[in-house]
Each structure stands twice: as C-alpha cells, then as structure tokens.
C-alpha cells in the first residue's frame, strides 16, 4: 500500500484520481468532501472521518476498523466487504449504500440511517441491531408499504422479504431470489422478474400489469385474486400449477389479450405456450 497525506488524498480525489489501496491509517479526514472517491481496499483504520462526505464513493474491501464515522454521509456508497469492526457510525447516513458482505461487528449504529441500504446473509451486524426493520433491503427485511419504484435489485437475495402493499412499479428484479417473499397487495406494474425465483411467493391481490415474468421460477407462487394481469408475460416461466394457470386464463378477455409492447406477448399467449410445452 502507498501512503498519502490528507492533502494529497483530497487533491487526488478532487482530480478524479484513484486512491485505491492507500494507507491512511489514523488520518484526520473529518469534514472533507470525498464525493465519488475510489478507495477500494484502502487502509483507514482508526481514521477520523466524522461528517465526511463520501456519497457514491467506492470503498469495497476497505479496512475501516475503529474509525470515527459519526454523522458521515455514505449515501449510495459501495461498501461491499468493508470492515467496520468497532467503528462508530452514530447518526451516519447509509441510505442506499451497498453493505453486502460488510462487517459491522461491535460497531455503533445508533441513529444511523439505513433506508434502502442493501445487505445480504454475509453482512455481519452488531448484536441486537434491528436491521430487518430499519428500512434496509435484504433477506427477511420488513418493508411493507415501502416505495421502491424503479429500484435496481438485479440478482439480489430477497429471500423471505415482506413487501405487503409496497410500490415496486418499474423495479428491476431480474434474477433476484424472492423465495417465500410476501408481495400481497403490492404494485408491481412494469416490474422485471425475468429469471427471478419466486418459489412460494405470495402475490395475492397484487397489481401485475405489464410485469415481465419470463423464465421465472413460479413453483408454489400464490396468484390468488391478483388485481390485473394485462400485458403480463409468463413466457418460459416454470413451476406454475395447472390450477393457477387456468385461473389466470379465465380472466376477462380484454385483460389477458392486452399486448406488452416490450416483450411482444400477452398473458394469454404466454400462458398457453407454457401449458403446451
């Protein structure tokens, strides 16, 4: 690792230069504006980063043990695999940050904003941290009624997530794992579930206009009383029961024959093609 002074770091980032793998352990970077900084695998142990601006920065794999991140702005920051062990993140902003695989063991997250922060099963949280009800997004999260319109959640593990009455219109969930997800009453209009796993997912009373289910795994998925399937495309979807297919095909003709201009299919055509294959 190369070593840089605080002034060199700030200047380099202001000039759009990378500070990947630098050694700035113990440095005082408080109040600095490091927007969009690249600090991949940087060593910043015990650094003072209080009220630092790190929005949209990349700190993948960074060593941040014991850092002071009080009131730091980490919105939209890539923190995958970063080590925050023992760090103080009191009142820090982690909205929409990606903390998949990050280590927060013994970290302080009091009053930290975690809304739409993305985590996974490899994220290590402090004991007693109520991350599942914090507004963060990941396996087992409780996000009933949340607004996730146009959210980018491709390939994300959302096993067991609760999204009752949530708004996901236009969201991209291509290849996501939604096994056992609760989506009842959700607005899923124009959402992409292409190749997603929806095993045993509950979609009762959901709005499915123009939803792309192509290639999705729908084994055990519950489509009871869905509001509308106009333009929904089930081409090459697997696992749907004959009973569910028949129920969907029995909906009003104008609904199941509505054309999806993006996928160039409709609910009736895609469901019949699947039943014949």
N, C-alpha and C positions, 0 to 999 in steps of 0.2 A: 504493500500500500504506500502511496505517496502522501506526504504531509503538506498541508497548506495552512496558511494563516487565515484568520477570519476575513480580512480584507481581500485576500486572494480568492477565497471561496465566493464571496459576494460578487466580486468583479467578474469572475469566471461565469457564474450563473447569469448575471446581467447580460453577458455577451453571448449567452446561449451555449456555453461550453459545458461539457460533461465533467462532473466531479465524482464519477463512479470510483468506488474502492479507495477513496481518500481516507486518510487517518486524521480525524479532527476530534479525538477523544478529549473531553473536558473543555472544549471551546465554548466561548460565550457568543451564541448566535441569537440571543433574545432580541425580539422586536424587528429582526431582519425580514425583508421581503424576498423570499426564495421561490416565488411562483414558478411552476413548471420546471423546477430543478431536477437534474438527473443525479441521484445519489445512490445508485444501485450498489449494494454490498459495502456501503461506506461504514467506517468505524467511528461512531459518535458516542461511545459510552460516556455516561456522566456529563454530557454536554448540557449547557443551559440553553434551552430552546423555548423559553417562556414567551408566549404571544408571538411566536414566529409565524410567518405566512408561508405555508407550504402547499397551497392549493394546486391540485393537478400535478404534483411532483411525483417522481418515481423513486421510492425507497425500498425496492424489492431486496429482501435479504439483508437489510441494513442492521447493524449492531447498535441498538439503542438502549441497552441496559442501564437502568438508573438515571435516565435523562429526565430533565425537568421540561415537561410539555404543557405546563399549566396555561390554559386559555390559548393554546396553539391552534392555528387554522389548518386542518388537514383534510379539508373537503375535497373529495374526488381524488385523493392521493392513492397511489398504488403502494400498498404496504404488505403485499404478499410475502410471507416468510420472514417478515421483520421480527426482531427480538426486542420486545418492550419489557422484559422481565425487570420488575422492581421500579419501573418508570412511573412518574407522577403525571397523569393526564387529566387532572382536575379541571373541569369545565372546558376541556378541549373539544373542538368541532371535528367529528369524524364522519359527518354526513356524506353518504355515497362513496366513502373510501372503500377500498378492497382489502380486507384483512384476512383473506383466506390463507390458512397456514401460519398466521402470525401468532406470536407467543406473548400473552399478557399476564403470565403467572406473577402473582404478587404485585401487579401494577395497581395504581389507584385510578379508578374511572369515575369517581364521584362527580355527578352533574355533567358528565361527558355526553355530547350529543351524538347518538348512534343511528339516527334516522336514515334508513335505506343503506346503511353500511353493509357490505357483503361479506358474509363469513361462511365457513364450511366445517365439517367434522374435525378437521385438523387444526382449527383455531383453538388456542388454549386461553380460556377466560379466567379471571380471578374467581376464587371461591365466592359463592353467593351473589355473583353478578347476574342480574335478571335480563340477560341479553336477549332471550327469546321474546320478551315483551317490551323491548326497548325501542322498537321500530326498525331494528336491524333485519336483514333479509338472509335467510339460510334455512337449513333443516330444522323443522319444528317451530319456526317463527310464528308468532301470532300477529297477523296483520289484517284482521277483519276490518272492512270498510276503507282500507288504505287506497291512496291514489298512486297507482303505478302505471299510468298511461304511458305508452311508448317506451317502457323500461327495457333495457338491453340485458337479458338474462340468459343468453345462449349457453347451453351446456352446464348451467348452474344446478347444484344439488339442492332441491327444494322438497326433499322427502318429508312428508307429514306436515307441510306448511298449512296454516289456516288463513284463508283469504275469503272468508264469508262476506258477500256483498262488496267485495273490493272492485276497484276500477283498473282493468288491465287492457283497455282498448288500445290496439296497435302495438302491444308489448311483443317483444321478440323472445320467445321461449324455445327456440329451435334446439332440439337435442337435450332439453332440460329434463331432470329427473323429478317428476311430480307424483311419485308413488304415494298413495294414501293422502294426497292433498285434498283439502276441503275448499271447494270453489263454488259452493252453492250460492245462488243469487248474485254471482259476480258478473260484471260487464266485461265480456271477453271479445267484443266486436273487433274484427280485423286483427285479432291476435294471431301469432305464428306459433303453432305447436308442432311444426314439421319434425318428424323423427323423435318427438318427445316421448317419455314414458309416463303414462297416466294410469298405471295399474291401480285399480281400486279407488281411483279418484272420484270425488263426489261433485257432480256438476248440476245437481238438481236446481231448476229454476234459473239457470244461467242464461245469459244472452249470447248466442253463438253466431250472430250474423257475420258472414264473410270470414269465419275462422278457418285457418289452414291446419287441418289435422292430417295432412298427407304423411303416410309412413309412420304414424304414431302408434304406440302400443296402448290399446284401449281395453285390455283384459280386465274385466270386473268393474270398469268405469260405469258410474250411475248417471244416466241422462234423463232421469225422471222429470217430467213437466218442464223441460227446457223452454225458455220463452220464445225463441225464434232460431231457426237454422237456415234462414235464407242466405244462399251463397256459401254455406259451409262446405268444405271439401274434405271427404274422407278417403280419397284415393290411396290405395295400398295400406290403409290403416289395418292393424291386426288385432285380434282378440275380442272384437265386439260380438256380443251374443246375438243369436238369431232374433230373440225377443226384442232387444233394444233396436236392432236394425228395422224390424217390422214396425215398431212403434214410430220410429222417425219417418219411415216411408209412408206412414198413414197420416202424416200431417197435410195441411192444405196444399193443393197443387201449386198455387201461385208461390208458395214459400219454398217448397223443395225443388222447384224448377227455376228459381232465381239464379241467374248466371253470375259466377265470380270472374270478374274481368282480369284478375291477376293470375289465377290458376287455370282459367279457361274450362271450368267444370261447374257442377252444381251438386247439391246434396243428393238428389235422386240418382243422377248418373253415377256418382262416385260410390254410393251405397249398393246399387245394383251390380256394378262392376266387381265390387268386393265379394258379394254373395255368389257370383258366378265363378269366381276364381278358385 
